[in-house]
Amino acid sequence: MSTEEQITAMIAGLEPWRRKYGGSVDIAHDVPHLFKVLGESPGKVRAGILFAGETIRDELNSDVVGRVDRKFWIAFSRGYSLESYKGKSLVSGIAGGGPLFQIIDAAKTPLRKLRIGTDDEPVPFYKGTELLTFEGVTLDAYRIEITVTAELEDLTDDFEPAEEAENT
């Protein structure tokens, strides 16, 4: 599966979660955009999916095997200017919404059950949940990290060889 297909599958997998908690799930193209996504609509649960990198699965045979682990961050916040809310929102909820820990835990299950990898490793590998920080400041946000196994696609047919420049 391509990275785009994997992200699309994550968004679809989180749809029941989004409906239950009245939030939104958006794709972030970099870390500053992730913070923007999470900070919109204060009070509303927001999730942002960020493609955070890709590593080869097998150092020795990477060019032959073509298997990689794609790392994704799925970050969650209520968007209160991304400042710490004194912990109340984490365990008892605020403004009629459930506790943020409960909301995050509810998102873990559908993410872990997704079938978005290769045939022999179809489910994401849950790597943990951490505070989201920016330049050493703890924010009112958490991120789940998952990795998904993928086969590198052969894109050679999509590109034409460059014409050689003439020496003048």
C-alpha positions as CSV (number, residue, x, y, z in Angstrom):
1,M,0.0,0.0,0.0
2,S,1.1,3.5,-0.7
3,T,1.5,6.1,2.1
4,E,-1.6,7.8,0.9
5,E,-3.6,4.6,1.0
6,Q,-2.4,3.9,4.6
7,I,-3.4,7.4,5.8
8,T,-6.8,7.1,4.1
9,A,-7.3,3.8,5.8
10,M,-6.5,5.4,9.2
11,I,-9.0,8.2,8.6
12,A,-11.7,5.7,7.7
13,G,-10.8,3.5,10.7
14,L,-11.1,6.5,13.0
15,E,-14.5,7.5,11.6
16,P,-16.6,5.8,14.3
17,W,-14.3,7.4,17.0
18,R,-14.8,10.8,15.3
19,R,-18.6,10.5,15.3
20,K,-18.7,9.3,18.9
21,Y,-16.6,12.2,20.3
22,G,-17.8,14.9,17.8
23,G,-14.2,15.6,16.7
24,S,-12.3,15.7,13.5
25,V,-9.4,13.9,11.9
26,D,-7.1,15.8,9.6
27,I,-3.8,15.1,7.8
28,A,-0.9,17.2,8.7
29,H,2.0,17.8,6.3
30,D,4.6,18.7,8.9
31,V,4.9,19.4,12.6
32,P,3.9,23.1,12.5
33,H,0.9,22.2,10.5
34,L,0.1,19.5,13.0
35,F,0.0,22.1,15.8
36,K,-2.3,24.3,13.6
37,V,-4.7,21.3,13.1
38,L,-4.8,20.6,16.8
39,G,-5.3,24.2,17.8
40,E,-8.3,24.9,15.7
41,S,-11.8,24.9,17.2
42,P,-10.9,25.1,20.9
43,G,-12.8,22.7,23.1
44,K,-13.5,20.3,20.2
45,V,-11.6,17.0,20.1
46,R,-9.1,17.1,17.2
47,A,-6.8,14.4,15.8
48,G,-4.0,15.0,13.3
49,I,-2.2,12.3,11.4
50,L,1.4,13.0,10.4
51,F,3.6,10.7,8.4
52,A,6.7,10.9,10.6
53,G,9.2,8.9,8.6
54,E,10.2,5.6,7.0
55,T,12.9,3.1,7.9
56,I,14.1,0.1,6.0
57,R,13.2,-3.3,7.5
58,D,16.3,-5.2,6.6
59,E,19.7,-3.3,6.5
60,L,21.5,-6.1,4.6
61,N,18.9,-6.8,1.9
62,S,16.9,-3.5,1.8
63,D,17.3,-3.0,-2.0
64,V,16.3,-6.6,-2.7
65,V,13.5,-7.0,-0.2
66,G,12.1,-3.5,-0.4
67,R,10.2,-3.7,3.0
68,V,9.9,-0.6,5.1
69,D,8.3,0.5,8.4
70,R,6.3,3.7,8.0
71,K,6.0,5.7,11.2
72,F,2.8,7.7,11.8
73,W,1.9,10.0,14.6
74,I,-1.8,10.4,15.5
75,A,-2.0,13.4,17.8
76,F,-5.0,14.4,19.9
77,S,-6.0,17.7,21.6
78,R,-8.9,19.8,22.6
79,G,-7.1,22.8,21.1
80,Y,-7.1,25.1,24.1
81,S,-4.2,27.1,22.6
82,L,-2.3,23.9,23.2
83,E,-1.4,25.0,26.7
84,S,-1.5,22.7,29.7
85,Y,-5.1,22.8,31.2
86,K,-4.0,21.9,34.7
87,G,-4.8,18.2,34.2
88,K,-8.5,18.4,34.7
89,S,-9.3,17.6,31.1
90,L,-7.2,14.5,31.3
91,V,-9.1,12.6,34.0
92,S,-12.5,14.3,34.4
93,G,-13.2,16.1,31.2
94,I,-14.2,19.6,30.6
95,A,-17.1,21.5,28.9
96,G,-19.2,18.3,28.9
97,G,-16.6,16.3,27.0
98,G,-15.1,13.1,28.3
99,P,-11.6,12.8,29.8
100,L,-8.8,13.2,27.2
101,F,-7.2,9.9,28.4
102,Q,-10.5,8.1,27.7
103,I,-10.8,9.7,24.3
104,I,-7.2,8.7,23.3
105,D,-7.7,5.2,24.6
106,A,-10.8,4.9,22.5
107,A,-8.8,5.8,19.4
108,K,-6.1,3.1,20.1
109,T,-8.3,0.1,19.5
110,P,-9.5,1.0,16.0
111,L,-6.0,2.1,15.0
112,R,-4.5,-1.3,16.2
113,K,-7.2,-3.3,14.4
114,L,-6.7,-1.6,11.0
115,R,-5.6,-3.9,8.1
116,I,-3.3,-1.5,6.3
117,G,0.0,-3.4,6.0
118,T,1.3,-6.2,3.9
119,D,-0.5,-9.6,3.8
120,D,1.8,-11.2,6.4
121,E,1.8,-8.2,8.7
122,P,-1.6,-6.6,8.2
123,V,-2.0,-4.6,11.5
124,P,-0.1,-1.5,12.7
125,F,2.4,-2.0,15.4
126,Y,1.5,0.2,18.4
127,K,4.7,1.9,19.6
128,G,3.1,3.9,22.5
129,T,1.5,7.1,23.6
130,E,3.5,10.2,24.6
131,L,3.0,13.8,25.5
132,L,3.3,16.1,22.6
133,T,6.0,18.7,23.2
134,F,7.3,21.7,21.2
135,E,10.7,23.2,22.0
136,G,10.7,21.7,25.5
137,V,7.2,22.9,26.3
138,T,4.5,20.3,27.2
139,L,1.3,20.9,25.3
140,D,-2.3,19.9,26.1
141,A,-1.9,17.2,23.5
142,Y,-0.8,13.6,23.2
143,R,0.4,11.5,20.3
144,I,0.0,7.8,19.5
145,E,2.9,6.4,17.4
146,I,2.3,3.4,15.1
147,T,4.4,1.8,12.4
148,V,3.0,0.1,9.4
149,T,4.9,-2.4,7.3
150,A,4.9,-1.6,3.5
151,E,6.5,-2.9,0.4
152,L,8.3,-0.2,-1.6
153,E,6.6,0.3,-5.0
154,D,8.6,0.1,-8.2
155,L,8.0,3.5,-9.7
156,T,10.5,3.2,-12.6
157,D,7.7,3.1,-15.2
158,D,6.4,6.4,-14.0
159,F,9.5,8.4,-15.0
160,E,11.1,9.1,-18.3
161,P,14.9,9.2,-18.3
162,A,16.4,12.6,-18.4
163,E,17.9,13.7,-21.7
164,E,21.6,14.1,-21.6
165,A,22.8,17.7,-21.9
166,E,24.9,18.5,-24.9
167,N,28.4,19.8,-24.2
168,T,28.9,23.1,-26.1
